[in-house]
């Protein structure tokens, strides 16, 4: 009888963990959506102000080109 109770207890633990983690994932996704909306608002305003984000991103990419990947630096 102890084995059955132990198994039932373990099943309950894992189901509870999954329920909690599912709620945490939903909250994280909600936060990411808010952050994305805020980023899009700032991007739009920068474009309205005449800032060319695409050329700046290309310049940054050129600066980074040829540098070692982080995996190689950490070895």
PDB file of N, CA, C and O in Angstrom:
ATOM      1  N   UNK A   1       0.815  -1.194   0.000  1.00  0.00           N
ATOM      2  CA  UNK A   1       0.000   0.000   0.000  1.00  0.00           C
ATOM      3  C   UNK A   1       0.864   1.265   0.000  1.00  0.00           C
ATOM      4  O   UNK A   1       0.479   2.283  -0.575  1.00  0.00           O
ATOM      5  N   UNK A   2       2.022   1.197   0.641  1.00  0.00           N
ATOM      6  CA  UNK A   2       2.903   2.356   0.701  1.00  0.00           C
ATOM      7  C   UNK A   2       3.412   2.742  -0.684  1.00  0.00           C
ATOM      8  O   UNK A   2       3.590   3.926  -0.973  1.00  0.00           O
ATOM      9  N   UNK A   3       3.648   1.747  -1.542  1.00  0.00           N
ATOM     10  CA  UNK A   3       4.123   2.025  -2.890  1.00  0.00           C
ATOM     11  C   UNK A   3       3.090   2.817  -3.682  1.00  0.00           C
ATOM     12  O   UNK A   3       3.441   3.752  -4.402  1.00  0.00           O
ATOM     13  N   UNK A   4       1.839   2.455  -3.555  1.00  0.00           N
ATOM     14  CA  UNK A   4       0.768   3.133  -4.283  1.00  0.00           C
ATOM     15  C   UNK A   4       0.655   4.583  -3.809  1.00  0.00           C
ATOM     16  O   UNK A   4       0.517   5.496  -4.622  1.00  0.00           O
ATOM     17  N   UNK A   5       0.714   4.788  -2.500  1.00  0.00           N
ATOM     18  CA  UNK A   5       0.636   6.139  -1.954  1.00  0.00           C
ATOM     19  C   UNK A   5       1.827   6.970  -2.401  1.00  0.00           C
ATOM     20  O   UNK A   5       1.684   8.144  -2.742  1.00  0.00           O
ATOM     21  N   UNK A   6       3.012   6.351  -2.396  1.00  0.00           N
ATOM     22  CA  UNK A   6       4.211   7.052  -2.829  1.00  0.00           C
ATOM     23  C   UNK A   6       4.095   7.468  -4.295  1.00  0.00           C
ATOM     24  O   UNK A   6       4.434   8.594  -4.660  1.00  0.00           O
ATOM     25  N   UNK A   7       3.613   6.548  -5.126  1.00  0.00           N
ATOM     26  CA  UNK A   7       3.456   6.848  -6.549  1.00  0.00           C
ATOM     27  C   UNK A   7       2.413   7.952  -6.744  1.00  0.00           C
ATOM     28  O   UNK A   7       2.618   8.865  -7.544  1.00  0.00           O
ATOM     29  N   UNK A   8       1.320   7.870  -6.032  1.00  0.00           N
ATOM     30  CA  UNK A   8       0.267   8.891  -6.127  1.00  0.00           C
ATOM     31  C   UNK A   8       0.792  10.251  -5.687  1.00  0.00           C
ATOM     32  O   UNK A   8       0.478  11.276  -6.292  1.00  0.00           O
ATOM     33  N   UNK A   9       1.587  10.246  -4.635  1.00  0.00           N
ATOM     34  CA  UNK A   9       2.164  11.490  -4.134  1.00  0.00           C
ATOM     35  C   UNK A   9       3.120  12.092  -5.167  1.00  0.00           C
ATOM     36  O   UNK A   9       3.110  13.302  -5.391  1.00  0.00           O
ATOM     37  N   UNK A  10       3.929  11.266  -5.782  1.00  0.00           N
ATOM     38  CA  UNK A  10       4.869  11.736  -6.803  1.00  0.00           C
ATOM     39  C   UNK A  10       4.130  12.280  -8.024  1.00  0.00           C
ATOM     40  O   UNK A  10       4.511  13.306  -8.587  1.00  0.00           O
ATOM     41  N   UNK A  11       3.065  11.578  -8.424  1.00  0.00           N
ATOM     42  CA  UNK A  11       2.265  12.049  -9.558  1.00  0.00           C
ATOM     43  C   UNK A  11       1.676  13.418  -9.240  1.00  0.00           C
ATOM     44  O   UNK A  11       1.722  14.327 -10.069  1.00  0.00           O
ATOM     45  N   UNK A  12       1.123  13.564  -8.042  1.00  0.00           N
ATOM     46  CA  UNK A  12       0.557  14.850  -7.621  1.00  0.00           C
ATOM     47  C   UNK A  12       1.591  15.953  -7.617  1.00  0.00           C
ATOM     48  O   UNK A  12       1.311  17.075  -8.037  1.00  0.00           O
ATOM     49  N   UNK A  13       2.787  15.640  -7.144  1.00  0.00           N
ATOM     50  CA  UNK A  13       3.874  16.619  -7.113  1.00  0.00           C
ATOM     51  C   UNK A  13       4.199  17.107  -8.519  1.00  0.00           C
ATOM     52  O   UNK A  13       4.311  18.310  -8.754  1.00  0.00           O
ATOM     53  N   UNK A  14       4.349  16.166  -9.454  1.00  0.00           N
ATOM     54  CA  UNK A  14       4.717  16.541 -10.821  1.00  0.00           C
ATOM     55  C   UNK A  14       3.590  17.291 -11.530  1.00  0.00           C
ATOM     56  O   UNK A  14       3.849  18.228 -12.285  1.00  0.00           O
ATOM     57  N   UNK A  15       2.356  16.890 -11.292  1.00  0.00           N
ATOM     58  CA  UNK A  15       1.233  17.610 -11.888  1.00  0.00           C
ATOM     59  C   UNK A  15       1.163  19.038 -11.348  1.00  0.00           C
ATOM     60  O   UNK A  15       0.928  19.984 -12.100  1.00  0.00           O
ATOM     61  N   UNK A  16       1.365  19.181 -10.056  1.00  0.00           N
ATOM     62  CA  UNK A  16       1.370  20.511  -9.452  1.00  0.00           C
ATOM     63  C   UNK A  16       2.493  21.376  -9.994  1.00  0.00           C
ATOM     64  O   UNK A  16       2.314  22.569 -10.242  1.00  0.00           O
ATOM     65  N   UNK A  17       3.651  20.762 -10.175  1.00  0.00           N
ATOM     66  CA  UNK A  17       4.795  21.497 -10.730  1.00  0.00           C
ATOM     67  C   UNK A  17       4.498  21.975 -12.141  1.00  0.00           C
ATOM     68  O   UNK A  17       4.794  23.116 -12.495  1.00  0.00           O
ATOM     69  N   UNK A  18       3.907  21.092 -12.948  1.00  0.00           N
ATOM     70  CA  UNK A  18       3.570  21.474 -14.318  1.00  0.00           C
ATOM     71  C   UNK A  18       2.545  22.604 -14.352  1.00  0.00           C
ATOM     72  O   UNK A  18       2.645  23.510 -15.180  1.00  0.00           O
ATOM     73  N   UNK A  19       1.577  22.554 -13.470  1.00  0.00           N
ATOM     74  CA  UNK A  19       0.573  23.616 -13.413  1.00  0.00           C
ATOM     75  C   UNK A  19       1.229  24.952 -13.066  1.00  0.00           C
ATOM     76  O   UNK A  19       0.933  25.974 -13.685  1.00  0.00           O
ATOM     77  N   UNK A  20       2.110  24.939 -12.088  1.00  0.00           N
ATOM     78  CA  UNK A  20       2.814  26.152 -11.686  1.00  0.00           C
ATOM     79  C   UNK A  20       3.697  26.678 -12.815  1.00  0.00           C
ATOM     80  O   UNK A  20       3.696  27.873 -13.109  1.00  0.00           O
ATOM     81  N   UNK A  21       4.441  25.783 -13.437  1.00  0.00           N
ATOM     82  CA  UNK A  21       5.334  26.197 -14.523  1.00  0.00           C
ATOM     83  C   UNK A  21       4.556  26.716 -15.731  1.00  0.00           C
ATOM     84  O   UNK A  21       5.022  27.622 -16.422  1.00  0.00           O
ATOM     85  N   UNK A  22       3.398  26.161 -15.986  1.00  0.00           N
ATOM     86  CA  UNK A  22       2.560  26.647 -17.081  1.00  0.00           C
ATOM     87  C   UNK A  22       2.120  28.084 -16.819  1.00  0.00           C
ATOM     88  O   UNK A  22       2.144  28.922 -17.721  1.00  0.00           O
ATOM     89  N   UNK A  23       1.723  28.361 -15.589  1.00  0.00           N
ATOM     90  CA  UNK A  23       1.333  29.726 -15.228  1.00  0.00           C
ATOM     91  C   UNK A  23       2.523  30.673 -15.323  1.00  0.00           C
ATOM     92  O   UNK A  23       2.374  31.806 -15.780  1.00  0.00           O
ATOM     93  N   UNK A  24       3.683  30.229 -14.903  1.00  0.00           N
ATOM     94  CA  UNK A  24       4.889  31.051 -14.999  1.00  0.00           C
ATOM     95  C   UNK A  24       5.229  31.359 -16.456  1.00  0.00           C
ATOM     96  O   UNK A  24       5.599  32.485 -16.789  1.00  0.00           O
ATOM     97  N   UNK A  25       5.099  30.348 -17.324  1.00  0.00           N
ATOM     98  CA  UNK A  25       5.378  30.543 -18.748  1.00  0.00           C
ATOM     99  C   UNK A  25       4.402  31.548 -19.352  1.00  0.00           C
ATOM    100  O   UNK A  25       4.804  32.407 -20.136  1.00  0.00           O
ATOM    101  N   UNK A  26       3.129  31.448 -18.994  1.00  0.00           N
ATOM    102  CA  UNK A  26       2.127  32.393 -19.492  1.00  0.00           C
ATOM    103  C   UNK A  26       2.462  33.822 -19.058  1.00  0.00           C
ATOM    104  O   UNK A  26       2.340  34.761 -19.845  1.00  0.00           O
ATOM    105  N   UNK A  27       2.879  33.976 -17.819  1.00  0.00           N
ATOM    106  CA  UNK A  27       3.244  35.307 -17.313  1.00  0.00           C
ATOM    107  C   UNK A  27       4.471  35.842 -18.040  1.00  0.00           C
ATOM    108  O   UNK A  27       4.530  37.022 -18.383  1.00  0.00           O
ATOM    109  N   UNK A  28       5.442  34.979 -18.272  1.00  0.00           N
ATOM    110  CA  UNK A  28       6.644  35.397 -18.997  1.00  0.00           C
ATOM    111  C   UNK A  28       6.297  35.839 -20.419  1.00  0.00           C
ATOM    112  O   UNK A  28       6.829  36.833 -20.913  1.00  0.00           O
ATOM    113  N   UNK A  29       5.411  35.104 -21.066  1.00  0.00           N
ATOM    114  CA  UNK A  29       4.997  35.476 -22.417  1.00  0.00           C
ATOM    115  C   UNK A  29       4.274  36.819 -22.412  1.00  0.00           C
ATOM    116  O   UNK A  29       4.451  37.624 -23.326  1.00  0.00           O
ATOM    117  N   UNK A  30       3.467  37.062 -21.394  1.00  0.00           N
ATOM    118  CA  UNK A  30       2.768  38.344 -21.276  1.00  0.00           C
ATOM    119  C   UNK A  30       3.775  39.482 -21.121  1.00  0.00           C
ATOM    120  O   UNK A  30       3.626  40.537 -21.737  1.00  0.00           O
ATOM    121  N   UNK A  31       4.790  39.267 -20.302  1.00  0.00           N
ATOM    122  CA  UNK A  31       5.828  40.278 -20.096  1.00  0.00           C
ATOM    123  C   UNK A  31       6.584  40.526 -21.399  1.00  0.00           C
ATOM    124  O   UNK A  31       6.875  41.673 -21.738  1.00  0.00           O
ATOM    125  N   UNK A  32       6.904  39.455 -22.133  1.00  0.00           N
ATOM    126  CA  UNK A  32       7.607  39.611 -23.402  1.00  0.00           C
ATOM    127  C   UNK A  32       6.780  40.406 -24.408  1.00  0.00           C
ATOM    128  O   UNK A  32       7.327  41.212 -25.160  1.00  0.00           O
ATOM    129  N   UNK A  33       5.479  40.187 -24.426  1.00  0.00           N
ATOM    130  CA  UNK A  33       4.615  40.949 -25.331  1.00  0.00           C
ATOM    131  C   UNK A  33       4.623  42.432 -24.986  1.00  0.00           C
ATOM    132  O   UNK A  33       4.642  43.282 -25.876  1.00  0.00           O
ATOM    133  N   UNK A  34       4.609  42.740 -23.700  1.00  0.00           N
ATOM    134  CA  UNK A  34       4.657  44.144 -23.268  1.00  0.00           C
ATOM    135  C   UNK A  34       5.979  44.775 -23.682  1.00  0.00           C
ATOM    136  O   UNK A  34       6.005  45.892 -24.198  1.00  0.00           O
ATOM    137  N   UNK A  35       7.075  44.060 -23.455  1.00  0.00           N
ATOM    138  CA  UNK A  35       8.402  44.573 -23.823  1.00  0.00           C
ATOM    139  C   UNK A  35       8.471  44.796 -25.328  1.00  0.00           C
ATOM    140  O   UNK A  35       8.996  45.814 -25.778  1.00  0.00           O
ATOM    141  N   UNK A  36       7.950  43.862 -26.107  1.00  0.00           N
ATOM    142  CA  UNK A  36       7.965  43.998 -27.565  1.00  0.00           C
ATOM    143  C   UNK A  36       7.160  45.218 -28.000  1.00  0.00           C
ATOM    144  O   UNK A  36       7.596  45.951 -28.887  1.00  0.00           O
ATOM    145  N   UNK A  37       6.009  45.450 -27.401  1.00  0.00           N
ATOM    146  CA  UNK A  37       5.206  46.617 -27.730  1.00  0.00           C
ATOM    147  C   UNK A  37       5.960  47.912 -27.426  1.00  0.00           C
ATOM    148  O   UNK A  37       5.947  48.853 -28.219  1.00  0.00           O
ATOM    149  N   UNK A  38       6.608  47.941 -26.278  1.00  0.00           N
ATOM    150  CA  UNK A  38       7.383  49.131 -25.911  1.00  0.00           C
ATOM    151  C   UNK A  38       8.544  49.364 -26.880  1.00  0.00           C
ATOM    152  O   UNK A  38       8.817  50.498 -27.272  1.00  0.00           O
ATOM    153  N   UNK A  39       9.220  48.282 -27.260  1.00  0.00           N
ATOM    154  CA  UNK A  39      10.332  48.413 -28.208  1.00  0.00           C
ATOM    155  C   UNK A  39       9.829  48.944 -29.553  1.00  0.00           C
ATOM    156  O   UNK A  39      10.467  49.805 -30.158  1.00  0.00           O
ATOM    157  N   UNK A  40       8.689  48.434 -30.022  1.00  0.00           N
ATOM    158  CA  UNK A  40       8.127  48.891 -31.294  1.00  0.00           C
ATOM    159  C   UNK A  40       7.752  50.368 -31.227  1.00  0.00           C
ATOM    160  O   UNK A  40       7.929  51.097 -32.204  1.00  0.00           O
ATOM    161  N   UNK A  41       7.238  50.814 -30.088  1.00  0.00           N
ATOM    162  CA  UNK A  41       6.907  52.234 -29.927  1.00  0.00           C
ATOM    163  C   UNK A  41       8.159  53.090 -30.029  1.00  0.00           C
ATOM    164  O   UNK A  41       8.141  54.136 -30.679  1.00  0.00           O
ATOM    165  N   UNK A  42       9.236  52.666 -29.401  1.00  0.00           N
ATOM    166  CA  UNK A  42      10.486  53.435 -29.437  1.00  0.00           C
ATOM    167  C   UNK A  42      11.085  53.422 -30.843  1.00  0.00           C
ATOM    168  O   UNK A  42      11.595  54.439 -31.312  1.00  0.00           O
ATOM    169  N   UNK A  43      11.025  52.288 -31.506  1.00  0.00           N
ATOM    170  CA  UNK A  43      11.536  52.190 -32.876  1.00  0.00           C
ATOM    171  C   UNK A  43      10.766  53.141 -33.784  1.00  0.00           C
ATOM    172  O   UNK A  43      11.359  53.848 -34.599  1.00  0.00           O
ATOM    173  N   UNK A  44       9.460  53.154 -33.643  1.00  0.00           N
ATOM    174  CA  UNK A  44       8.626  54.029 -34.464  1.00  0.00           C
ATOM    175  C   UNK A  44       8.985  55.488 -34.233  1.00  0.00           C
ATOM    176  O   UNK A  44       9.119  56.254 -35.188  1.00  0.00           O
ATOM    177  N   UNK A  45       9.142  55.878 -32.974  1.00  0.00           N
ATOM    178  CA  UNK A  45       9.500  57.269 -32.662  1.00  0.00           C
ATOM    179  C   UNK A  45      10.883  57.635 -33.195  1.00  0.00           C
ATOM    180  O   UNK A  45      11.083  58.741 -33.696  1.00  0.00           O
ATOM    181  N   UNK A  46      11.834  56.710 -33.089  1.00  0.00           N
ATOM    182  CA  UNK A  46      13.171  56.989 -33.627  1.00  0.00           C
ATOM    183  C   UNK A  46      13.112  57.172 -35.134  1.00  0.00           C
ATOM    184  O   UNK A  46      13.779  58.049 -35.681  1.00  0.00           O
ATOM    185  N   UNK A  47      12.316  56.349 -35.808  1.00  0.00           N
ATOM    186  CA  UNK A  47      12.151  56.515 -37.257  1.00  0.00           C
ATOM    187  C   UNK A  47      11.527  57.864 -37.574  1.00  0.00           C
ATOM    188  O   UNK A  47      11.944  58.537 -38.516  1.00  0.00           O
ATOM    189  N   UNK A  48      10.521  58.265 -36.786  1.00  0.00           N
ATOM    190  CA  UNK A  48       9.882  59.572 -36.992  1.00  0.00           C
ATOM    191  C   UNK A  48      10.869  60.717 -36.781  1.00  0.00           C
ATOM    192  O   UNK A  48      10.743  61.774 -37.398  1.00  0.00           O
ATOM    193  N   UNK A  49      11.839  60.502 -35.916  1.00  0.00           N
ATOM    194  CA  UNK A  49      12.858  61.522 -35.648  1.00  0.00           C
ATOM    195  C   UNK A  49      14.008  61.474 -36.647  1.00  0.00           C
ATOM    196  O   UNK A  49      14.945  62.267 -36.556  1.00  0.00           O
ATOM    197  N   UNK A  50      13.940  60.546 -37.601  1.00  0.00           N
ATOM    198  CA  UNK A  50      14.942  60.476 -38.652  1.00  0.00           C
ATOM    199  C   UNK A  50      16.139  59.599 -38.354  1.00  0.00           C
ATOM    200  O   UNK A  50      17.136  59.661 -39.073  1.00  0.00           O
ATOM    201  N   UNK A  51      16.069  58.795 -37.329  1.00  0.00           N
ATOM    202  CA  UNK A  51      17.178  57.916 -36.993  1.00  0.00           C
ATOM    203  C   UNK A  51      17.081  56.665 -37.861  1.00  0.00           C
ATOM    204  O   UNK A  51      16.047  55.998 -37.899  1.00  0.00           O
ATOM    205  N   UNK A  52      18.176  56.359 -38.556  1.00  0.00           N
ATOM    206  CA  UNK A  52      18.204  55.193 -39.435  1.00  0.00           C
ATOM    207  C   UNK A  52      18.777  54.001 -38.668  1.00  0.00           C
ATOM    208  O   UNK A  52      19.991  53.803 -38.609  1.00  0.00           O
ATOM    209  N   UNK A  53      17.884  53.225 -38.092  1.00  0.00           N
ATOM    210  CA  UNK A  53      18.304  52.090 -37.262  1.00  0.00           C
ATOM    211  C   UNK A  53      18.929  50.976 -38.096  1.00  0.00           C
ATOM    212  O   UNK A  53      19.806  50.261 -37.612  1.00  0.00           O
ATOM    213  N   UNK A  54      18.491  50.824 -39.333  1.00  0.00           N
ATOM    214  CA  UNK A  54      19.025  49.756 -40.188  1.00  0.00           C
ATOM    215  C   UNK A  54      20.499  50.003 -40.497  1.00  0.00           C
ATOM    216  O   UNK A  54      21.310  49.081 -40.416  1.00  0.00           O
ATOM    217  N   UNK A  55      20.852  51.243 -40.851  1.00  0.00           N
ATOM    218  CA  UNK A  55      22.263  51.517 -41.138  1.00  0.00           C
ATOM    219  C   UNK A  55      23.115  51.390 -39.881  1.00  0.00           C
ATOM    220  O   UNK A  55      24.259  50.941 -39.952  1.00  0.00           O
ATOM    221  N   UNK A  56      22.571  51.779 -38.736  1.00  0.00           N
ATOM    222  CA  UNK A  56      23.312  51.629 -37.483  1.00  0.00           C
ATOM    223  C   UNK A  56      23.535  50.160 -37.160  1.00  0.00           C
ATOM    224  O   UNK A  56      24.608  49.780 -36.690  1.00  0.00           O
ATOM    225  N   UNK A  57      22.529  49.337 -37.410  1.00  0.00           N
ATOM    226  CA  UNK A  57      22.672  47.899 -37.159  1.00  0.00           C
ATOM    227  C   UNK A  57      23.717  47.299 -38.093  1.00  0.00           C
ATOM    228  O   UNK A  57      24.493  46.438 -37.679  1.00  0.00           O
ATOM    229  N   UNK A  58      23.745  47.742 -39.341  1.00  0.00           N
ATOM    230  CA  UNK A  58      24.742  47.244 -40.291  1.00  0.00           C
ATOM    231  C   UNK A  58      26.144  47.651 -39.859  1.00  0.00           C
ATOM    232  O   UNK A  58      27.081  46.860 -39.965  1.00  0.00           O
ATOM    233  N   UNK A  59      26.292  48.870 -39.377  1.00  0.00           N
ATOM    234  CA  UNK A  59      27.604  49.329 -38.903  1.00  0.00           C
ATOM    235  C   UNK A  59      28.076  48.506 -37.709  1.00  0.00           C
ATOM    236  O   UNK A  59      29.249  48.143 -37.621  1.00  0.00           O
ATOM    237  N   UNK A  60      27.164  48.219 -36.803  1.00  0.00           N
ATOM    238  CA  UNK A  60      27.519  47.394 -35.644  1.00  0.00           C
ATOM    239  C   UNK A  60      27.900  45.987 -36.080  1.00  0.00           C
ATOM    240  O   UNK A  60      28.826  45.392 -35.528  1.00  0.00           O
ATOM    241  N   UNK A  61      27.190  45.456 -37.066  1.00  0.00           N
ATOM    242  CA  UNK A  61      27.493  44.110 -37.568  1.00  0.00           C
ATOM    243  C   UNK A  61      28.885  44.080 -38.185  1.00  0.00           C
ATOM    244  O   UNK A  61      29.614  43.101 -38.025  1.00  0.00           O
ATOM    245  N   UNK A  62      29.257  45.144 -38.888  1.00  0.00           N
ATOM    246  CA  UNK A  62      30.595  45.214 -39.486  1.00  0.00           C
ATOM    247  C   UNK A  62      31.669  45.240 -38.395  1.00  0.00           C
ATOM    248  O   UNK A  62      32.722  44.617 -38.535  1.00  0.00           O
ATOM    249  N   UNK A  63      31.391  45.967 -37.310  1.00  0.00           N
ATOM    250  CA  UNK A  63      32.348  46.034 -36.204  1.00  0.00           C
ATOM    251  C   UNK A  63      32.562  44.658 -35.572  1.00  0.00           C
ATOM    252  O   UNK A  63      33.673  44.303 -35.178  1.00  0.00           O
ATOM    253  N   UNK A  64      31.479  43.899 -35.485  1.00  0.00           N
ATOM    254  CA  UNK A  64      31.553  42.593 -34.843  1.00  0.00           C
ATOM    255  C   UNK A  64      32.098  41.517 -35.768  1.00  0.00           C
ATOM    256  O   UNK A  64      32.568  40.478 -35.303  1.00  0.00           O
ATOM    257  N   UNK A  65      32.040  41.755 -37.063  1.00  0.00           N
ATOM    258  CA  UNK A  65      32.492  40.752 -38.024  1.00  0.00           C
ATOM    259  C   UNK A  65      33.982  40.484 -37.830  1.00  0.00           C
ATOM    260  O   UNK A  65      34.782  41.412 -37.713  1.00  0.00           O
ATOM    261  N   UNK A  66      34.333  39.232 -37.798  1.00  0.00           N
ATOM    262  CA  UNK A  66      35.722  38.859 -37.629  1.00  0.00           C
ATOM    263  C   UNK A  66      36.129  38.636 -36.183  1.00  0.00           C
ATOM    264  O   UNK A  66      37.198  38.086 -35.917  1.00  0.00           O
ATOM    265  N   UNK A  67      35.301  39.053 -35.259  1.00  0.00           N
ATOM    266  CA  UNK A  67      35.616  38.802 -33.847  1.00  0.00           C
ATOM    267  C   UNK A  67      35.268  37.367 -33.510  1.00  0.00           C
ATOM    268  O   UNK A  67      34.400  36.753 -34.131  1.00  0.00           O
ATOM    269  N   UNK A  68      35.952  36.855 -32.531  1.00  0.00           N
ATOM    270  CA  UNK A  68      35.744  35.466 -32.133  1.00  0.00           C
ATOM    271  C   UNK A  68      34.374  35.287 -31.494  1.00  0.00           C
ATOM    272  O   UNK A  68      33.912  36.151 -30.748  1.00  0.00           O
ATOM    273  N   UNK A  69      33.729  34.168 -31.785  1.00  0.00           N
ATOM    274  CA  UNK A  69      32.474  33.867 -31.084  1.00  0.00           C
ATOM    275  C   UNK A  69      32.715  33.691 -29.590  1.00  0.00           C
ATOM    276  O   UNK A  69      33.817  33.328 -29.178  1.00  0.00           O
ATOM    277  N   UNK A  70      31.712  33.940 -28.793  1.00  0.00           N
ATOM    278  CA  UNK A  70      31.852  33.852 -27.340  1.00  0.00           C
ATOM    279  C   UNK A  70      32.304  32.465 -26.891  1.00  0.00           C
ATOM    280  O   UNK A  70      33.018  32.326 -25.898  1.00  0.00           O
ATOM    281  N   UNK A  71      31.881  31.445 -27.631  1.00  0.00           N
ATOM    282  CA  UNK A  71      32.289  30.078 -27.261  1.00  0.00           C
ATOM    283  C   UNK A  71      33.806  29.919 -27.333  1.00  0.00           C
ATOM    284  O   UNK A  71      34.406  29.247 -26.494  1.00  0.00           O
ATOM    285  N   UNK A  72      34.427  30.544 -28.345  1.00  0.00           N
ATOM    286  CA  UNK A  72      35.876  30.452 -28.491  1.00  0.00           C
ATOM    287  C   UNK A  72      36.605  31.279 -27.423  1.00  0.00           C
ATOM    288  O   UNK A  72      37.677  30.893 -26.957  1.00  0.00           O
ATOM    289  N   UNK A  73      36.023  32.400 -27.046  1.00  0.00           N
ATOM    290  CA  UNK A  73      36.638  33.243 -26.041  1.00  0.00           C
ATOM    291  C   UNK A  73      36.639  32.557 -24.684  1.00  0.00           C
ATOM    292  O   UNK A  73      37.579  32.706 -23.902  1.00  0.00           O
ATOM    293  N   UNK A  74      35.580  31.803 -24.410  1.00  0.00           N
ATOM    294  CA  UNK A  74      35.451  31.149 -23.102  1.00  0.00           C
ATOM    295  C   UNK A  74      36.307  29.900 -22.971  1.00  0.00           C
ATOM    296  O   UNK A  74      36.514  29.404 -21.864  1.00  0.00           O
ATOM    297  N   UNK A  75      36.794  29.400 -24.062  1.00  0.00           N
ATOM    298  CA  UNK A  75      37.600  28.156 -23.990  1.00  0.00           C
ATOM    299  C   UNK A  75      38.992  28.405 -23.511  1.00  0.00           C
ATOM    300  O   UNK A  75      39.783  27.468 -23.399  1.00  0.00           O
TER     301      UNK A  75
END
